Amino acid sequence: MSTSIRVSDDTKAMLERLKGDDETFDELLERLVQREKPINVGAWSKKRADHAREAVDRSRESFER
């Protein structure tokens, strides 16, 4: 089954520049989305987040001097 996706002429031109000569638009889009890394919101433990927060605070203090 196939699906049509509407894009502007500008977007299509940008995609065409990214697309390989022997690559279909479907293959291009699949390649592009596979490159994206998922964002894991809240992935840090409380201990790690506290440690990072303390490091930021120390860094800010060093700039205030």
C-alpha positions, -999 to +999 in steps of 0.1 A: +000+000+000+013+035-007+004+069+008+008+103-008+024+131+013+020+167+002+051+189+005+058+224-008+079+228-039+107+242-017+106+211+006+106+188-025+137+206-039+155+202-006+147+165-005+158+161-041+192+175-031+195+150-003+183+121-023+209+098-039+208+091-076+198+055-071+176+062-041+138+065-040+120+091-020+108+064+003+144+052+009+155+088+015+128+094+041+135+061+058+172+069+059+166+104+074+142+092+101+165+064+111+193+089+118+172+107+144+179+097+180+149+094+203+147+119+231+145+102+265+128+127+287+136+121+323+163+095+314+187+106+342+184+092+377+179+117+405+215+112+416+229+119+382+206+150+377+216+164+411+253+159+402+248+177+369+229+205+386+257+209+411+283+210+383+264+238+365+261+257+398+299+255+404+305+266+368+283+296+372+300+305+405+334+305+388+322+330+363+308+353+390+342+358+406 
